[in-house]
Amino acid sequence: MLHVRPHPAIALADDHSIVRAGLRELLLKARGWQVVAEADTGQEAIELARRRAPDVLVLDVSMPDMSGIAVARAVRAASPRTEVLMFTMHDNESLVRESLAAGAKGFVLKSASAEHILDALAALLTHRAYFCPGVTEVVLRGYLSPGTHSLNDLLEGAEPLTARETHIIRLLSESRNNRTIASMLDISIKTVESHRTNVMRKLGAHSLADLVRYAVRNGLIDA
């Protein structure tokens, strides 16, 4: 039987200091757990995982310098014993799937109750998965929906992509956010968003996960 250590090492990664402060106070008051490290950027979260190897990292999906998905993947590589709990206001099914693929073991909405956050941490501290009720419903809807598209459906009759659109798919599939892509290509964020909209329309894609599957199938990124 697995046992939680008397003093679990919990780290927080969120670019909003007020969110971190609220979580820190909740954990201490409710369970006597202390936060051992904090980060307000994705790169800082990866570095603290490498240096401190916390038991659980509570990670916001939307970090300012890189996506939380990319951070989760890097954290799991840098510190395999660290479980990742995604903590976000977004509840779309593709984001949950991408988080799982990146190695996260829990997913809790910021609108969830304090009990759900505590239950999630208790589960991950014993290496069990946890999803708050709202997220569970989203995932089940995705599996049961008759309108779910296969990869072949996605590519059937797709319009040709421009070289720039192909480049942007590659960058999006590498978990680059719009701001980073705009900076790399020396274009505006609005232009990136426009290219992204055109790509989704041309491919009949409905999520970033669809674009990643397209990129893998067409050799734009490694599987």
C-alpha positions in Angstrom: 0.0 0.0 0.0 1.3 3.4 -0.9 1.7 6.1 1.8 2.0 9.8 1.5 5.1 11.2 3.0 4.6 13.2 6.2 5.7 16.4 4.4 4.9 16.2 0.7 6.8 18.5 -1.6 4.3 20.5 -3.6 5.3 23.1 -6.2 3.1 25.7 -7.9 3.5 27.2 -11.4 1.1 30.0 -12.3 1.8 33.4 -13.7 -0.8 35.0 -11.3 0.7 35.5 -7.9 -2.7 35.8 -6.3 -3.6 32.3 -7.5 -0.4 30.9 -6.1 -1.1 32.7 -2.8 -4.6 31.3 -2.6 -3.4 27.8 -3.2 -0.6 28.1 -0.8 -2.9 29.2 2.0 -5.5 26.5 1.2 -3.0 23.7 1.3 -1.5 24.9 4.6 -4.8 25.5 6.4 -6.6 22.4 5.2 -3.9 19.7 5.3 -0.8 21.3 6.8 1.0 20.9 3.4 3.6 23.4 2.5 4.5 24.7 -0.9 8.3 24.2 -1.4 8.8 26.1 -4.6 6.9 28.4 -7.0 7.3 29.6 -10.6 5.6 32.2 -12.7 7.0 31.1 -16.1 7.1 27.7 -17.9 10.9 27.7 -18.0 11.1 28.4 -14.2 8.8 25.5 -13.6 11.0 23.2 -15.6 14.1 24.3 -13.7 12.5 23.9 -10.3 11.4 20.4 -11.2 14.9 19.6 -12.2 16.4 21.1 -9.0 13.8 20.2 -6.4 12.0 17.2 -7.9 8.7 17.9 -6.0 6.1 15.2 -5.5 3.5 17.2 -7.3 3.6 20.3 -9.6 0.3 22.2 -9.8 0.6 23.7 -13.3 -1.5 26.3 -15.1 -2.1 25.4 -18.7 -1.6 29.0 -19.9 1.9 30.1 -19.0 3.3 33.3 -20.5 6.4 32.0 -22.2 5.3 28.5 -23.4 2.3 26.3 -23.2 1.6 24.3 -20.1 1.5 21.1 -22.3 5.1 21.7 -23.3 6.0 22.4 -19.7 4.3 19.2 -18.4 6.2 17.2 -21.0 9.6 18.8 -20.1 8.9 18.4 -16.3 8.1 14.7 -16.7 11.4 14.2 -18.6 13.4 16.2 -16.1 11.9 14.7 -13.0 10.0 11.4 -13.7 8.9 11.1 -10.0 7.1 14.4 -10.2 3.4 14.1 -10.9 1.7 17.0 -12.8 -1.7 18.4 -11.9 -3.1 20.7 -14.6 -5.0 23.6 -13.1 -6.9 25.7 -15.6 -10.1 27.6 -16.5 -10.3 25.7 -19.8 -12.3 22.5 -20.1 -12.1 21.5 -23.7 -11.6 17.8 -24.5 -8.6 18.2 -26.7 -6.7 20.0 -24.0 -7.4 17.2 -21.5 -6.2 14.6 -24.1 -3.1 16.7 -24.8 -2.3 17.0 -21.1 -2.6 13.2 -20.6 -0.3 12.7 -23.6 2.2 15.1 -22.1 2.3 13.0 -18.9 -0.1 14.9 -16.6 -2.0 12.6 -14.2 -4.6 15.1 -13.0 -6.8 17.9 -14.4 -8.8 20.3 -12.2 -10.7 23.4 -13.3 -10.1 26.7 -11.5 -13.8 26.9 -11.0 -13.8 23.6 -9.0 -14.2 23.6 -5.2 -11.4 23.6 -2.8 -12.2 19.9 -1.9 -11.6 18.9 -5.5 -8.2 20.5 -5.5 -7.3 18.8 -2.2 -8.6 15.4 -3.4 -6.6 15.8 -6.6 -3.4 16.4 -4.8 -4.0 13.5 -2.4 -4.5 11.2 -5.3 -1.4 12.4 -7.2 0.7 12.1 -4.1 -0.1 8.4 -4.1 0.4 8.3 -7.9 -3.3 7.9 -8.7 -5.0 9.9 -11.5 -7.7 12.5 -10.7 -10.1 14.5 -12.8 -12.7 16.9 -11.4 -16.3 16.1 -12.3 -16.6 18.8 -15.0 -13.5 17.4 -16.8 -14.7 13.8 -16.6 -18.0 14.8 -18.4 -16.0 16.6 -21.1 -13.8 13.6 -21.8 -16.8 11.2 -21.9 -18.7 13.5 -24.3 -15.7 13.4 -26.6 -15.5 9.6 -26.6 -19.3 9.2 -27.0 -19.9 11.9 -29.6 -20.9 10.4 -33.0 -19.4 13.4 -34.7 -15.8 12.7 -33.7 -13.5 12.9 -36.7 -10.9 10.4 -37.6 -7.5 11.4 -39.0 -8.6 10.2 -42.5 -11.8 12.3 -42.2 -9.6 15.3 -41.3 -7.4 15.0 -44.5 -10.1 14.0 -46.9 -10.4 16.8 -49.5 -8.2 19.2 -47.6 -7.1 22.4 -49.5 -3.4 22.8 -50.2 -1.5 24.7 -47.6 1.0 27.6 -48.2 4.6 27.3 -47.1 3.9 29.8 -44.3 0.8 27.8 -43.1 2.8 24.6 -43.1 5.5 26.4 -41.0 2.9 27.6 -38.5 1.4 24.1 -38.2 4.9 22.8 -37.3 5.4 25.5 -34.6 1.9 25.0 -33.2 2.6 21.3 -33.0 5.7 22.0 -31.0 3.5 23.8 -28.4 4.6 27.3 -29.4 2.0 29.9 -28.5 0.8 32.7 -30.8 3.0 35.3 -29.3 6.1 33.2 -29.6 5.3 32.3 -33.2 4.7 36.0 -34.1 8.1 36.9 -32.6 9.9 34.1 -34.4 8.4 34.9 -37.8 8.4 38.7 -37.3 4.7 39.0 -37.9 1.8 40.3 -35.7 -0.1 38.0 -33.4 -3.2 38.9 -35.4 -1.6 37.5 -38.5 -0.7 34.3 -36.7 -4.3 33.9 -35.6 -5.5 34.5 -39.1 -3.1 31.8 -40.5 -4.2 29.5 -37.8 -7.9 30.0 -38.6 -7.2 29.4 -42.3 -5.3 26.2 -41.6 -8.1 24.9 -39.4 -10.6 25.7 -42.1 -8.6 24.1 -44.9 -8.0 20.9 -43.0 -11.4 20.7 -41.4 -9.5 20.5 -38.0 -11.3 21.2 -34.7 -8.5 21.3 -32.2 -4.7 21.6 -31.8 -4.7 17.8 -31.4 -6.0 17.5 -35.0 -3.1 19.7 -36.2 -0.6 17.6 -34.3 -1.9 14.4 -35.9 -1.6 16.1 -39.3 1.9 17.2 -38.6 3.0 13.7 -37.5 1.4 12.0 -40.5 3.0 14.5 -42.9 6.5 14.4 -41.3 6.4 18.0 -40.1 7.4 16.8 -36.6 8.6 13.5 -35.0 6.0 11.2 -33.6 
